[in-house]
Amino acid sequence: MTIKRLLITSGPTREYLDPVRFLSNASSGKMGCALAQAALRRGLEVVVITGPVDLEYPSQVELYKVVSTTEMCEVALRLFPGCDAVIGAAAPCDYQPKRFSKKKLSKAEFSGVLELEETPDILAALGQIKCPNQMIVAFALETHDAKNRAIQKMKRKNADFIVLNGPTTIQSEEAEIEILSREGTVVDSGHGLKTQIAEKILETLIT
């Protein structure tokens, strides 16, 4: 498949309980940044939607900074129709607090029970509007029954491929991956620096 304009989601998202406390995860955005660099080297137009990270993306990318999963989803839905493919390297929060307090909650005000609700599923939303000439590449970080869980995730999101990795990837400069097709076939695998893995992903999926 020929790709000219690539959308990449990257980093974590934050779901705030009050003005200073939030739910999030340890995603660093390093893989998303490495993918952007690799795509630029291939002469692609690169669009990046990133959550809060402590790194700089290449100046050549079209960059959109967001905080929450809902914001990332809204921007992705707006931009995806103008792109040939999306690589969902972000690790957005799956849940958000049901209520947000405009004031910082004290210990006395907190009941000890945090009620949550699901956030939008970004890639599943993109999968619903995907055209036949567009590609969706998902990421899956699993701790058990990894391959089966990744395949089911890929199908739920209407993705064409999924990049499977493990929790040791978080905050690391390295990654170990398998790239699975919709049929569950391992089309490629590798271990190395995230910059090397990003090159492998693009070499495998994008011609």
N, C-alpha and C positions, 0 to 999 in steps of 0.2 A: 504494500500500500504506500502510495506517495504522500508524504506529509510535508507541508510547507509552513503551516502555522500551528504551533503546539502550545496547549494550555497545561500548566503544571500547578497542582495545589501542593502546598508545602507547610511544614511546621505544625505546631499544636493550635488549638483554639482555647479560649477561656470562657467559662460560664460563671458569672459573678453571683455571689450570695448577697453581698453588700458592697460598698464602694472599695473595700480593700481586700476582700477574701474571694477566692474563686476556685472552681474545679478545673483541673487541666491534667497534662501528662508531661513526660520528660522528652518529648520529641524535640530535636535540635534544629530541624530544617536542613541538616547537612546533605541528606540525600536529594532533596528537592533542589538545593543549590547546585549540587554536582550534576544533576540531570539538566539544569538550565545551561550550565557551562558546556556540557557535552553537546547539547542541541545547537547552541550558538556556533560551536566549532564545525557543525555540519551545515551551517548556513541557513538554519531554520529561523523563522520569526518565533520568538518565545514570549509567552505571557505567563506571569507567575502571580498566583494569589497566595499570600502568606499570612499565617498567624504570627503572634509575637515571638521573635527569635533574636538571638544575640549574634547575628552574622550579617554580612553584606552580600546581596545578590549582585550579579554582574550588571553594570550600568546600562548594557544594551537591551536588557529585558524590559518589557512593558509590565510594571510592577503595581500590584494592588495590595495594600495592607489592610487586614481585617483583624477583628478580635474574636468574635463569637462564631459558632458553627452556622447559625442562621445567616450572619453576614457573609460568610464564605460561600454558602449555598446560593444566596441571592446574586452575588457577583459572578459565580460560576455559571448560573443559569443565563445570565445576561451575555456572557462572553463566549460560551461554548458554541452557539450557532455559527460564530464567525471563525471557528477553528476546525482543523482537520482531525485532531485527536486531543485527548486529555490523559495525562498520567496523574493519578490520584495518590501522590506521595505524602499528602498531609495525614496527620493523625487527629482528626477533629473529635471533640468530646461527643460521646453518644447520649449523654444526659445533661440536663440543666435543672437548677432549682426551680420549683414551681412558683416560688415567690422571691422577689428581690426587695431587699430593704434599702431605702435611700440613705439610712443612717447606719453607721457601724454597729453591729449587734454586740451587745455585752454578753458575758457568760450568763448573767441573770436572765437575759431576754431570750436566750437560746434554749429550746426545750430538750435538746439532745437528739431530736429526730429531724432528719433532713429529707423532705419530700422532693422527689425528682420526677421529671418527665422527659420523654425522648426528644432529642434534637432532630432536625431534618437529616435524612440520609443523602448526602450530597451526590455521590456517584449514582445512586438509584434514581435520583431526580433527573440527572443527566441521561441516564439510560432510557428514561421514558421519552425523551425528546431527541434521542440519537437518530441521525439519518443513516441510510445504508452505506454511505461513503465516509462515515466517521468511525473512529476507533476509541474505545475506552480501555485503559489499562489500570487495574486496581492494584492495591498493595494489601497484603494480609500479614499481620504479626500474630503468630499463634504460639501457645505454650504446649498444646497437646492435640492429638488427632489432627495434626496440622494440615495435611493434604486434603482430607475430606472437608474440613471446615473451610479451607480456602476455596475449594471448588464450589461449595454451596454459596459462599459469599459472592463469588464471581457471577453465578447464575442470578442471584437476587438483584444484583446491580446491573444486569444486562451488559457485563463487561466482556471484552474479547479475549483478554489475557489477565492473569494475576501474578504478581511478584510476591512470593512467599518468603518470609524471613522470620527470625526469632527475636526474643527480648534482648539478647546480647547486642543487637544492632543499635539499641537506643543509646544516644550520647557517644557512640563509638565512631572512630574514623573508618572502621571496617564494617563489612557486611558479608553475610553468606546467604545466597538466594537460590531459589528455583523459580523458573518462569513456566507457568502452566497455561495450556490452552483450554478452551471451553470443554473439550473432551476429556480433560484431566491428564493429558500427555505433558510430560516435562520436555519443553522445547529447548531449554538451555538452563545452565546452572553455573555458579561461580562463587569464589571467595576471594576477597581482596579489599583494597581501599575503596571507599565509596565512589571516588572519582573513577576508578577502574570499573566498578560495577555499573555505574551510570553509562559508561561507554558500551558495556556489554548489553545492557537493556536496550539502548537505542539501536545498536548494531543488529540485535535479534528481531526487534519489532518494527523498525522504521527503515524503509529502503529509499 
